[in-house]
């Protein structure tokens, strides 16, 4: 720290004595930057009494002798700072009235001069100039000196508030209950992510529009997630590394840029044994190691079960182009032609980035877009008085025509008596020429006014056949 050339020795004839007070913040910063800790820096960075500098100088001079002492610069004493204490403010902070005379007496023992009035005027002594800066500091000091035991015991006033349950809130609660009953586990993840995670998911194109976090707590929480499935994907990656590869998860949360509420479902790993058909059970001969992984149709079936429980009708699937999903194993989900989300298998490269070996199937649904299609009141229909007529048809169509388009065409031209339609088989090859496929549908017809005749159903099938011809398909004749 120096001093070899300036220290006092037996040959010293002149001494320059300085008694000063230094800025605590500047001393702390300088000590940290230089990497030097001394007794003086420790003392001054905590704040010293500004009023004792001159008195200390004369005390030292009296000890070494005043002969030949010449003052170079005198010290101008700083006026003591004054702080106001409002009576109403003290009552609001403490919860009760505090006697001004008790405040004056209590703070007086600490060297703080109080002028009684409204507001009270406190004169701060030099040795407390650094810690008694504001009104709240004096209020805290006053109650500490007077005694915390003087605070009266009171019960807080609790106002009854009615929490309004919005339609979105009610639907989210219903979704959680239904999915938990279907065997899914709820996942709750943080809404923040980072650019590296988006790049792993092949979603780097979303980075420019993702809202930035101004003061991120960690390096992996720098932006708000632009897609909600990031949370369940990170959870599945972590579980896979810990040896838990079979998962069925869901999360209800927000995604940002723009903000909206989403439902995300995820399936990966081995199916539970109860999911296999009897045929599959015979093929595997009861060996659990041969149980297949979850696939696209498991997720699609779970979604259809969810929509059935919510009494949502008119669900269809059409091609989509999500960058982080498999090019040929993804679809957009729509209700009555309005898109509400998407479903698909994760891109193999993303699977590898997440260190997950099994295929990962996800579904992402916009809850706000789903809400208008969920009926508030479910109306029960009376038990049918007349028998339902079932008719199976095989539609020969080009492979380029989506099944959803064929199904929509059948619904539009089958009339009001069509109760349900279900695809139950697909055949390629044989009688189906190259570039075509045969799709088998089961149609249910019901007339509440009477029994439908075979001739009436035949007429409807002919009408459907004519409509299918416009899209290059036809009903296969026996």
C-alpha positions as CSV (number, residue, x, y, z in Angstrom):
1,X,0.0,0.0,0.0
2,X,3.0,2.3,0.0
3,X,4.2,4.4,2.9
4,X,8.0,3.6,2.8
5,X,8.8,7.1,1.6
6,X,6.2,8.9,3.7
7,X,6.3,7.2,7.0
8,X,7.3,9.1,10.2
9,X,10.8,8.4,11.5
10,X,13.2,9.9,14.0
11,X,14.5,12.2,11.3
12,X,11.0,13.5,10.4
13,X,10.8,17.3,10.8
14,X,7.4,18.1,9.1
15,X,4.1,16.3,9.3
16,X,1.1,16.9,7.1
17,X,-2.0,15.9,9.0
18,X,-5.3,15.3,7.3
19,X,-8.6,14.5,9.1
20,X,-11.3,13.9,6.5
21,X,-14.5,12.0,5.8
22,X,-14.9,10.0,2.6
23,X,-17.9,8.9,0.5
24,X,-18.7,5.3,1.6
25,X,-19.8,4.2,-1.9
26,X,-16.6,5.5,-3.5
27,X,-14.5,3.8,-0.9
28,X,-16.3,0.5,-1.3
29,X,-15.9,0.6,-5.1
30,X,-12.3,1.6,-5.0
31,X,-11.4,-1.1,-2.5
32,X,-13.1,-3.7,-4.6
33,X,-11.5,-2.6,-7.9
34,X,-8.0,-2.4,-6.4
35,X,-8.4,-5.6,-4.4
36,X,-7.1,-4.0,-1.3
37,X,-8.9,-4.3,2.1
38,X,-7.6,-2.1,4.9
39,X,-8.8,-1.0,8.3
40,X,-9.5,2.4,6.9
41,X,-11.5,1.1,4.0
42,X,-13.6,-1.1,6.2
43,X,-14.3,1.8,8.5
44,X,-15.1,4.4,5.9
45,X,-17.2,2.2,3.6
46,X,-19.6,1.7,6.5
47,X,-19.9,5.5,7.0
48,X,-18.2,7.6,9.6
49,X,-19.4,10.5,11.6
50,X,-18.9,13.6,9.5
51,X,-18.9,15.9,12.6
52,X,-15.9,14.6,14.3
53,X,-13.3,15.2,11.6
54,X,-12.1,18.6,13.0
55,X,-12.3,17.5,16.6
56,X,-10.2,14.4,15.8
57,X,-7.6,16.5,14.1
58,X,-7.1,18.8,17.1
59,X,-7.1,15.8,19.4
60,X,-4.1,14.4,17.5
61,X,-2.4,17.7,17.5
62,X,-2.8,18.0,21.2
63,X,-1.1,14.7,21.6
64,X,1.9,15.4,19.5
65,X,2.2,19.1,20.5
66,X,0.9,22.3,18.9
67,X,4.3,24.0,18.5
68,X,4.7,25.1,14.9
69,X,1.2,23.9,13.8
70,X,-0.1,25.9,10.8
71,X,-3.7,25.1,9.6
72,X,-3.8,24.7,5.8
73,X,-7.5,24.4,5.3
74,X,-10.3,24.6,7.9
75,X,-13.3,22.3,8.0
76,X,-16.7,23.6,7.4
77,X,-19.2,21.7,9.5
78,X,-22.1,20.3,7.6
79,X,-25.6,21.2,8.8
80,X,-27.5,18.4,10.4
81,X,-30.1,16.9,8.1
82,X,-33.8,17.1,9.0
83,X,-36.5,14.5,8.2
84,X,-40.2,14.9,8.6
85,X,-42.4,12.2,10.3
86,X,-46.1,12.4,9.3
87,X,-48.5,11.3,12.0
88,X,-51.0,9.8,9.5
89,X,-48.1,7.9,7.8
90,X,-47.0,6.4,11.2
91,X,-50.5,5.3,11.9
92,X,-50.8,3.6,8.5
93,X,-47.5,1.8,8.9
94,X,-47.8,0.8,12.6
95,X,-51.6,0.3,12.7
96,X,-52.2,2.5,15.7
97,X,-51.6,6.0,17.0
98,X,-48.2,6.6,18.7
99,X,-47.9,9.4,21.2
100,X,-45.6,12.2,19.9
101,X,-44.1,12.8,23.3
102,X,-43.1,9.2,23.6
103,X,-41.5,9.4,20.2
104,X,-39.6,12.5,21.3
105,X,-38.5,10.9,24.5
106,X,-37.5,7.6,22.9
107,X,-35.6,9.0,19.9
108,X,-34.0,11.6,22.2
109,X,-32.1,8.8,24.0
110,X,-30.4,8.1,20.6
111,X,-29.3,11.7,20.1
112,X,-32.1,12.5,17.7
113,X,-33.8,15.9,18.4
114,X,-37.5,15.9,17.8
115,X,-39.7,19.0,17.3
116,X,-43.3,18.0,18.1
117,X,-45.9,19.0,15.6
118,X,-47.6,17.6,12.5
119,X,-45.4,16.5,10.9
120,X,-42.8,15.9,13.5
121,X,-39.4,17.3,12.6
122,X,-36.4,15.1,13.4
123,X,-32.8,16.4,13.4
124,X,-30.4,13.6,12.6
125,X,-27.0,13.5,14.4
126,X,-23.9,13.0,12.3
127,X,-23.1,9.5,13.6
128,X,-26.6,8.3,12.3
129,X,-26.5,10.3,9.0
130,X,-25.9,7.2,6.9
131,X,-28.6,4.9,8.2
132,X,-31.4,7.2,9.1
133,X,-32.2,8.5,5.6
134,X,-36.0,8.5,5.2
135,X,-39.2,8.7,7.2
136,X,-39.7,5.0,7.3
137,X,-36.2,4.6,9.0
138,X,-37.3,6.9,11.8
139,X,-40.7,5.1,12.2
140,X,-38.9,1.8,12.5
141,X,-36.4,3.2,15.0
142,X,-39.2,4.9,17.1
143,X,-41.2,1.7,17.6
144,X,-38.0,-0.3,18.3
145,X,-37.0,2.1,21.1
146,X,-40.5,2.5,22.6
147,X,-41.0,-1.3,22.5
148,X,-42.7,-3.8,20.2
149,X,-44.7,-5.0,23.1
150,X,-46.7,-1.7,23.1
151,X,-48.3,-2.6,19.8
152,X,-51.9,-3.6,20.5
153,X,-53.2,-7.0,19.4
154,X,-55.8,-6.7,16.6
155,X,-57.4,-9.0,14.1
156,X,-57.0,-8.2,10.4
157,X,-60.0,-7.1,8.5
158,X,-60.8,-9.8,5.9
159,X,-63.0,-8.8,3.0
160,X,-65.0,-11.5,1.3
161,X,-64.3,-11.5,-2.4
162,X,-66.2,-13.5,-5.0
163,X,-63.8,-14.9,-7.6
164,X,-65.4,-14.8,-11.0
165,X,-64.9,-18.1,-12.8
166,X,-64.5,-17.2,-16.4
167,X,-65.5,-19.6,-19.2
168,X,-61.8,-20.2,-20.1
169,X,-61.1,-21.1,-16.4
170,X,-64.0,-23.5,-16.3
171,X,-63.0,-25.2,-19.5
172,X,-59.4,-25.5,-18.4
173,X,-60.5,-27.1,-15.1
174,X,-62.7,-29.5,-17.1
175,X,-59.8,-30.4,-19.4
176,X,-57.5,-31.2,-16.5
177,X,-60.1,-33.4,-14.9
178,X,-60.9,-35.3,-18.1
179,X,-57.3,-35.9,-19.1
180,X,-56.3,-37.0,-15.6
181,X,-59.1,-39.5,-15.8
182,X,-57.8,-40.7,-19.2
183,X,-54.4,-41.6,-17.6
184,X,-52.4,-38.4,-18.4
185,X,-50.2,-36.8,-15.9
186,X,-50.2,-33.0,-15.5
187,X,-47.0,-31.1,-16.1
188,X,-46.4,-27.6,-14.8
189,X,-43.4,-25.8,-16.4
190,X,-41.9,-22.3,-16.4
191,X,-43.1,-20.0,-19.2
192,X,-39.6,-18.9,-20.0
193,X,-37.0,-20.5,-22.3
194,X,-33.9,-19.6,-24.2
195,X,-32.7,-19.4,-27.8
196,X,-30.7,-22.6,-27.5
197,X,-33.8,-24.7,-26.6
198,X,-35.7,-23.2,-29.6
199,X,-32.8,-24.2,-31.9
200,X,-32.9,-27.7,-30.6
201,X,-36.6,-27.9,-31.5
202,X,-35.9,-26.5,-35.0
203,X,-38.0,-23.4,-34.1
204,X,-35.3,-20.7,-34.5
205,X,-37.6,-18.8,-36.9
206,X,-39.7,-17.9,-33.9
207,X,-36.9,-16.3,-32.0
208,X,-37.2,-12.7,-33.5
209,X,-40.9,-12.5,-32.4
210,X,-40.5,-14.1,-29.0
211,X,-40.9,-11.5,-26.1
212,X,-37.6,-10.9,-24.3
213,X,-37.2,-11.0,-20.5
214,X,-35.6,-7.8,-19.4
215,X,-34.0,-9.1,-16.2
216,X,-33.6,-12.9,-16.7
217,X,-32.8,-14.8,-13.5
218,X,-30.9,-17.5,-15.4
219,X,-29.3,-17.9,-18.8
220,X,-32.0,-20.5,-19.8
221,X,-34.9,-18.0,-19.1
222,X,-34.1,-15.2,-21.5
223,X,-37.3,-15.2,-23.6
224,X,-41.0,-16.1,-23.1
225,X,-41.9,-19.4,-24.8
226,X,-43.4,-18.9,-28.3
227,X,-44.8,-22.5,-28.3
228,X,-46.3,-24.1,-25.2
229,X,-45.0,-27.7,-25.9
230,X,-41.5,-26.7,-24.9
231,X,-42.3,-27.4,-21.2
232,X,-43.5,-31.0,-21.8
233,X,-40.7,-31.7,-24.3
234,X,-38.0,-30.6,-21.8
235,X,-39.8,-32.8,-19.1
236,X,-39.9,-35.8,-21.4
237,X,-36.2,-35.3,-22.2
238,X,-35.2,-35.2,-18.5
239,X,-37.3,-38.3,-17.7
240,X,-35.9,-40.2,-20.6
241,X,-32.3,-39.5,-19.3
242,X,-33.4,-40.8,-15.9
243,X,-34.7,-44.1,-17.4
244,X,-38.4,-43.2,-17.4
245,X,-39.1,-43.5,-21.1
246,X,-42.9,-44.2,-21.1
247,X,-44.9,-41.0,-20.5
248,X,-48.4,-39.5,-21.2
249,X,-48.2,-35.9,-20.1
250,X,-50.4,-32.8,-20.6
251,X,-50.0,-29.1,-19.7
252,X,-52.4,-26.2,-19.6
253,X,-50.5,-22.9,-19.9
254,X,-49.7,-19.8,-21.9
255,X,-47.6,-19.3,-24.9
256,X,-46.5,-15.8,-25.9
257,X,-46.1,-13.7,-29.1
258,X,-49.1,-13.4,-29.2
259,X,-50.3,-14.6,-25.8
260,X,-53.0,-17.3,-25.7
261,X,-54.0,-20.3,-23.5
262,X,-53.0,-23.7,-24.9
263,X,-53.5,-27.4,-24.1
264,X,-50.5,-29.5,-24.9
265,X,-50.5,-33.3,-24.8
266,X,-47.5,-35.6,-25.2
267,X,-47.1,-39.4,-25.6
268,X,-43.8,-41.3,-25.8
269,X,-42.4,-44.7,-24.9
270,X,-44.1,-48.0,-24.5
271,X,-47.8,-48.4,-24.4
272,X,-49.4,-49.8,-21.3
273,X,-50.2,-53.5,-21.7
274,X,-54.0,-52.8,-21.4
275,X,-53.9,-50.7,-24.6
276,X,-53.0,-53.7,-26.8
277,X,-55.7,-55.5,-28.8
278,X,-56.3,-59.2,-28.3
279,X,-54.5,-59.9,-31.6
280,X,-51.4,-58.0,-30.5
281,X,-51.5,-59.8,-27.2
282,X,-51.4,-63.2,-29.1
283,X,-48.5,-62.0,-31.3
284,X,-46.4,-60.9,-28.4
285,X,-47.4,-64.0,-26.4
286,X,-47.6,-61.9,-23.2
287,X,-44.0,-60.6,-23.5
288,X,-44.0,-57.0,-22.2
289,X,-40.7,-56.2,-24.0
290,X,-42.5,-56.5,-27.4
291,X,-45.2,-53.9,-26.6
292,X,-45.2,-51.2,-29.3
293,X,-44.5,-47.6,-28.7
294,X,-47.2,-44.9,-28.7
295,X,-47.8,-43.7,-32.2
296,X,-49.7,-41.0,-34.1
297,X,-53.1,-42.8,-33.9
298,X,-52.8,-43.3,-30.1
299,X,-52.8,-39.5,-29.7
300,X,-55.5,-39.1,-32.4
301,X,-57.7,-41.6,-30.5
302,X,-57.0,-39.7,-27.2
303,X,-58.1,-36.5,-28.8
304,X,-61.2,-38.0,-30.2
305,X,-62.1,-39.4,-26.8
306,X,-61.5,-35.9,-25.3
307,X,-63.7,-34.3,-27.8
308,X,-66.4,-36.9,-27.2
309,X,-66.4,-36.2,-23.5
310,X,-66.6,-32.5,-24.2
311,X,-69.5,-33.1,-26.7
312,X,-67.6,-31.3,-29.4
313,X,-68.7,-32.2,-33.0
314,X,-67.4,-31.5,-36.4
315,X,-63.7,-32.3,-35.8
316,X,-61.6,-32.8,-38.9
317,X,-57.9,-33.2,-39.7
318,X,-56.0,-31.7,-42.7
319,X,-52.4,-31.3,-43.7
320,X,-50.1,-28.9,-41.8
321,X,-46.5,-27.8,-42.0
322,X,-45.1,-27.4,-38.5
323,X,-41.3,-27.2,-38.7
324,X,-40.6,-29.2,-35.5
325,X,-42.9,-32.1,-36.5
326,X,-42.4,-35.1,-38.9
327,X,-43.0,-34.0,-42.4
328,X,-45.5,-36.8,-43.2
329,X,-46.9,-37.5,-39.7
330,X,-48.7,-34.3,-38.7
331,X,-52.1,-32.7,-39.2
332,X,-54.0,-29.6,-38.4
333,X,-57.0,-30.0,-36.1
334,X,-60.1,-28.0,-37.2
335,X,-63.7,-27.8,-35.9
336,X,-66.3,-26.9,-38.5
337,X,-63.5,-25.7,-40.7
338,X,-61.9,-23.4,-38.0
339,X,-58.3,-24.4,-37.0
340,X,-57.8,-25.0,-33.3
341,X,-54.4,-26.6,-33.2
342,X,-52.2,-29.4,-34.5
343,X,-51.1,-33.0,-33.9
344,X,-48.0,-34.8,-35.0
345,X,-44.9,-36.8,-34.3
346,X,-41.8,-35.0,-33.4
347,X,-39.1,-34.6,-36.1
348,X,-36.5,-37.4,-35.8
349,X,-33.7,-34.7,-35.6
350,X,-35.5,-33.0,-32.7
351,X,-35.9,-36.4,-31.0
352,X,-32.1,-36.9,-31.3
353,X,-31.4,-33.4,-29.9
354,X,-33.6,-34.2,-26.9
355,X,-31.9,-37.5,-26.4
356,X,-35.2,-39.4,-26.6
357,X,-35.0,-42.7,-28.4
358,X,-38.8,-43.4,-28.7
359,X,-41.1,-41.5,-31.0
360,X,-42.7,-38.4,-29.4
361,X,-46.3,-37.6,-30.3
362,X,-47.6,-34.2,-29.3
363,X,-50.9,-32.3,-29.7
364,X,-51.3,-28.5,-29.3
365,X,-54.8,-27.0,-29.0
366,X,-55.8,-23.3,-28.7
367,X,-58.2,-23.4,-25.7
368,X,-59.6,-20.0,-26.7
369,X,-60.5,-21.3,-30.2
370,X,-61.9,-24.5,-28.7
371,X,-64.2,-22.7,-26.2
372,X,-66.9,-21.6,-28.7
373,X,-67.4,-25.2,-29.9
374,X,-67.9,-26.7,-26.4
375,X,-71.6,-26.6,-25.5
376,X,-72.5,-24.9,-22.2
377,X,-75.6,-27.1,-21.8
378,X,-75.8,-30.7,-22.9
379,X,-79.2,-31.7,-24.1
380,X,-80.1,-35.4,-23.8
381,X,-82.0,-36.9,-26.8
382,X,-84.9,-39.3,-26.2
383,X,-84.4,-43.0,-26.7
384,X,-85.0,-43.9,-30.4
385,X,-88.4,-45.2,-31.1
386,X,-87.5,-46.6,-34.5
387,X,-84.6,-48.9,-35.5
388,X,-81.3,-47.5,-36.8
389,X,-80.2,-48.5,-40.2
390,X,-76.5,-49.4,-40.7
391,X,-74.9,-49.4,-44.1
392,X,-71.2,-50.0,-45.0
393,X,-69.7,-48.6,-48.2
394,X,-66.3,-48.8,-49.8
395,X,-65.0,-45.6,-51.5
396,X,-62.4,-46.0,-54.2
397,X,-60.4,-42.8,-54.3
398,X,-57.0,-41.4,-55.4
399,X,-54.3,-41.5,-52.7
400,X,-53.9,-37.7,-53.1
401,X,-57.5,-37.1,-51.9
402,X,-57.5,-36.7,-48.1
403,X,-59.8,-39.0,-46.1
404,X,-61.2,-35.9,-44.3
405,X,-62.4,-34.5,-47.7
406,X,-64.2,-37.8,-48.5
407,X,-65.8,-37.9,-45.1
408,X,-66.9,-34.3,-45.4
409,X,-68.4,-34.9,-48.8
410,X,-70.4,-37.9,-47.5
411,X,-71.7,-35.8,-44.6
412,X,-72.8,-32.9,-46.8
413,X,-74.8,-35.2,-49.2
414,X,-76.2,-37.9,-46.8
415,X,-79.0,-35.7,-45.6
416,X,-80.3,-35.1,-42.1
417,X,-80.9,-38.7,-41.3
418,X,-77.2,-39.5,-41.1
419,X,-76.5,-40.2,-37.5
420,X,-72.8,-41.1,-37.6
421,X,-69.9,-42.0,-39.9
422,X,-66.8,-44.0,-39.1
423,X,-63.8,-45.1,-41.1
424,X,-63.0,-48.7,-40.2
425,X,-60.7,-50.0,-43.0
426,X,-58.2,-49.0,-45.7
427,X,-57.1,-51.3,-48.5
428,X,-54.3,-50.7,-51.0
429,X,-53.4,-53.0,-53.9
430,X,-55.4,-55.8,-55.5
431,X,-58.5,-54.4,-57.1
432,X,-57.4,-50.9,-56.2
433,X,-55.3,-49.8,-59.1
434,X,-51.9,-48.0,-58.6
435,X,-52.4,-44.6,-57.1
436,X,-55.7,-45.4,-55.6
437,X,-57.0,-46.9,-52.3
438,X,-60.2,-48.3,-50.9
439,X,-61.7,-46.7,-47.8
440,X,-64.5,-48.5,-45.9
441,X,-67.0,-46.4,-44.0
442,X,-69.7,-47.4,-41.6
443,X,-72.8,-45.2,-41.9
444,X,-75.6,-45.0,-39.4
445,X,-79.0,-43.6,-40.4
446,X,-82.0,-42.8,-38.2
447,X,-85.3,-41.1,-38.8
448,X,-87.2,-40.0,-35.6
449,X,-90.5,-40.0,-37.6
450,X,-90.5,-43.6,-38.8
451,X,-88.5,-46.6,-40.0
452,X,-86.2,-46.0,-43.0
453,X,-86.6,-48.3,-46.0
454,X,-83.8,-49.9,-47.9
455,X,-84.9,-47.9,-51.0
456,X,-84.5,-44.6,-49.2
457,X,-80.9,-45.6,-48.1
458,X,-80.1,-46.7,-51.7
459,X,-81.2,-43.3,-52.9
460,X,-78.9,-41.6,-50.4
461,X,-75.9,-43.8,-51.4
462,X,-76.5,-42.9,-55.1
463,X,-76.5,-39.2,-54.2
464,X,-73.2,-39.7,-52.2
465,X,-71.7,-41.5,-55.2
466,X,-72.5,-38.6,-57.6
467,X,-70.9,-36.1,-55.1
468,X,-67.8,-38.2,-54.7
469,X,-67.4,-38.4,-58.5
470,X,-66.7,-34.6,-58.5
471,X,-63.5,-35.2,-56.4
472,X,-62.4,-38.2,-58.4
473,X,-63.8,-40.9,-56.1
474,X,-66.7,-43.4,-56.3
475,X,-68.6,-45.8,-54.2
476,X,-67.4,-49.3,-55.0
477,X,-70.1,-51.6,-56.3
478,X,-70.5,-55.1,-55.1
